[in-house]
Amino acid sequence: MSKAEKTKQFIIEKTATLFNTKGYTATSLSDITEATGLTKGSIYGNFENKDEVSLEVYKYNSGILKKNLMRSFSEEFPTMTDKLYAFVAFYRKNWQLVFLHGGCPLMNAATESDDTFPALNNQVKLSFQDWTETISKIIKTGQTNNEFSQEIDPEQYASLFIILIEGGILLSKTTGDEKHLNLALDRILILVDKEIKQNPLK
């Protein structure tokens, strides 16, 4: 990695929590220089403008979330059911860490960029599409090996999982009470056990 690349990565990592907590629009150049200890000239020597910093920080934040989530779908969990259970367990175990860094980066960016930051909004759309496709692929694999019911729509359940998780995070972060997220996660487990499995629990 070159010196310039190291500097860019330093700026991204130092401002990742700042952008996710304060907001991609509200975070100012002065905030960035304060967080990094660098001059404005140094920031603009590595990024074209603040929007470019914002986009790269979002990619970094969403990338970390994806990397952590993908551990739930690793070979460590042999069956597709195990993978879905691990996916739920990830949020159950790590919600405090997620909240500490400002909440879900996808939801935060989606809310903020809807009408004001088209480039960021496009990145968020890609993130949600990727997330949906990842969960759908797990469910489709479960259908292929007869672990999951052939009657269900993988994309529909993937979307529902995301809706439940994002809603649970929003309510829990707003109220400071984890029960809302846990309720959403419990509902996902019920869907897995009673609707998705080939031989659902009664």
C-alpha positions in Angstrom: 0.0 0.0 0.0 1.4 3.4 -1.0 1.7 6.4 1.3 -1.3 8.0 -0.3 -3.4 4.8 0.0 -2.4 4.5 3.7 -3.5 8.2 4.3 -6.8 7.6 2.6 -7.4 4.5 4.6 -6.4 6.3 7.8 -9.0 9.1 7.0 -11.7 6.6 6.3 -11.1 4.5 9.5 -10.8 7.6 11.7 -14.1 9.1 10.5 -16.1 5.9 10.1 -18.0 6.1 13.4 -18.2 9.9 13.1 -20.1 9.8 9.8 -22.4 6.9 11.0 -23.2 8.8 14.2 -23.4 12.4 13.2 -24.6 11.8 9.6 -23.1 12.0 6.2 -24.5 15.4 5.4 -24.0 16.9 8.9 -20.4 15.9 9.2 -18.3 18.9 8.2 -14.8 19.2 6.8 -13.8 20.6 10.2 -15.2 17.5 11.9 -13.0 15.4 9.6 -9.9 17.4 10.3 -10.5 17.2 14.0 -11.1 13.4 13.9 -8.0 12.8 11.9 -5.6 15.5 13.1 -5.0 16.3 9.4 -5.3 19.6 7.6 -8.0 20.5 5.1 -5.3 20.5 2.4 -4.4 16.9 3.3 -8.0 15.8 3.2 -8.6 17.4 -0.2 -5.2 16.1 -1.4 -6.6 12.6 -1.0 -10.3 13.1 -1.8 -12.0 15.2 -4.5 -14.5 16.6 -2.0 -16.4 15.7 1.2 -19.0 13.7 -0.8 -16.2 11.3 -1.9 -15.1 10.9 1.7 -18.7 10.1 2.6 -19.1 7.5 -0.1 -15.8 5.8 0.8 -16.7 5.8 4.5 -20.1 4.3 3.8 -18.5 1.5 1.7 -16.1 0.9 4.6 -18.8 0.8 7.2 -21.1 -1.4 5.2 -18.2 -3.6 4.3 -17.4 -4.3 7.9 -21.0 -5.2 8.6 -21.0 -7.5 5.6 -17.8 -9.2 6.6 -19.1 -9.8 10.1 -22.4 -11.1 8.8 -20.7 -13.5 6.3 -19.1 -15.3 9.3 -22.6 -16.5 10.1 -22.8 -18.2 6.6 -19.3 -19.8 6.8 -18.5 -23.5 6.7 -18.4 -23.4 10.5 -22.1 -23.8 10.3 -22.8 -26.9 8.2 -26.5 -26.7 7.5 -28.5 -23.9 6.1 -30.6 -23.9 9.2 -27.5 -23.4 11.3 -26.5 -20.5 9.1 -29.8 -18.8 9.6 -29.6 -19.4 13.4 -26.1 -17.9 13.4 -27.3 -14.9 11.4 -29.9 -14.2 14.2 -27.3 -14.9 16.9 -25.0 -12.3 15.4 -27.5 -9.5 16.0 -28.4 -10.9 19.4 -24.8 -10.9 20.5 -23.5 -7.7 18.8 -26.3 -5.2 19.1 -24.5 -3.2 21.7 -21.4 -2.9 19.4 -23.6 -1.9 16.5 -25.4 0.8 18.6 -22.0 2.1 20.0 -20.9 2.9 16.5 -24.1 4.8 15.6 -26.4 1.9 14.6 -26.9 0.1 11.3 -24.9 2.0 8.6 -27.3 0.9 5.9 -30.4 2.2 7.7 -28.6 5.4 8.7 -27.4 6.2 5.2 -30.7 5.2 3.6 -32.7 7.6 5.8 -30.4 10.4 5.2 -29.6 10.0 1.5 -33.2 9.3 0.3 -33.7 12.7 -1.4 -30.5 14.6 -0.7 -27.5 12.5 -1.7 -28.3 10.3 -4.8 -24.8 8.8 -5.1 -25.0 7.6 -1.5 -28.5 6.4 -2.0 -27.4 4.3 -4.9 -24.7 2.7 -2.8 -27.3 1.9 -0.1 -29.5 0.2 -2.6 -26.7 -2.0 -3.8 -26.0 -2.9 -0.2 -29.6 -4.0 0.5 -29.7 -5.9 -2.8 -26.5 -7.7 -1.9 -27.9 -8.5 1.6 -31.2 -9.8 0.2 -29.4 -11.9 -2.4 -27.1 -13.4 0.2 -29.9 -14.5 2.5 -31.9 -15.7 -0.6 -29.0 -17.8 -1.7 -28.9 -19.6 1.7 -32.6 -20.3 1.5 -32.4 -21.6 -2.1 -29.5 -23.9 -1.1 -31.7 -25.2 1.7 -34.4 -25.9 -0.8 -32.0 -27.7 -3.1 -30.9 -30.1 -0.4 -34.4 -30.5 0.8 -33.7 -28.9 4.1 -36.2 -26.1 3.4 -39.7 -26.2 2.0 -40.1 -25.9 -1.7 -43.2 -23.8 -1.3 -41.6 -20.7 0.1 -40.2 -17.7 -1.9 -36.6 -17.1 -0.8 -36.5 -13.4 -1.9 -39.7 -12.8 0.1 -38.3 -14.2 3.3 -35.0 -12.5 2.8 -36.8 -9.2 2.5 -38.9 -10.0 5.6 -35.8 -10.8 7.6 -34.2 -7.5 6.7 -37.4 -5.6 7.5 -37.7 -7.2 10.9 -34.0 -6.6 11.8 -33.9 -3.0 10.6 -37.2 -2.2 12.4 -36.0 -3.8 15.5 -32.7 -1.9 15.5 -34.6 1.4 14.9 -36.9 1.0 17.8 -34.3 -0.4 20.2 -31.8 2.4 19.4 -34.5 5.1 19.6 -35.9 3.8 23.0 -32.6 2.4 24.4 -34.4 -0.9 25.0 -33.1 -4.0 23.3 -36.4 -5.8 23.7 -37.6 -4.5 20.3 -34.7 -6.0 18.4 -35.0 -9.3 20.4 -38.7 -9.4 19.5 -37.8 -9.1 15.8 -35.1 -11.8 16.1 -37.5 -14.1 17.9 -40.0 -13.7 15.1 -37.3 -14.6 12.5 -36.6 -17.8 14.4 -40.3 -18.6 14.4 -40.4 -18.1 10.7 -37.4 -20.4 10.2 -38.8 -23.1 12.5 -42.5 -23.0 11.4 -42.5 -21.9 7.8 -39.1 -22.3 6.2 -38.0 -25.8 7.4 -39.0 -28.8 5.3 -40.5 -30.4 8.4 -41.6 -27.3 10.4 -41.9 -27.5 14.2 -45.5 -27.5 15.3 
